[in-house]
Amino acid sequence: MVSWQRYPAAVYYSVYLQRGTTTLFQTRTVRRSAVLPAHLALRPGTYHVVVRPAIPNDAGIILGPAIFRKTVRL
């Protein structure tokens, strides 16, 4: 499980789990935390978790810059 600080203007958060340049898991959540699904089997290696807030503007909803980054080594 990962959790992050609230971003005041966010209507939801996009959460990514990446290994190298490959995104292994992506989800949207209105909560300030996310849990990987149990069926996702991770091999030993280095993974990156990135969270970006979805921010409303005149053009609709855009993803802002990353507000949370974490490197995980298994």
Beta strands, then each sheet from edge to edge (+ up, - down):
strand 1: 2-3
strand 2: 12-19
strand 3: 22-29
strand 4: 33-34
strand 5: 46-57
strand 6: 60-63
strand 7: 68-73
sheet 1: 1+ 4-
sheet 2: 3+ 2- 5+ 6-
sheet 3: 3+ 2- 5+ 7-
end
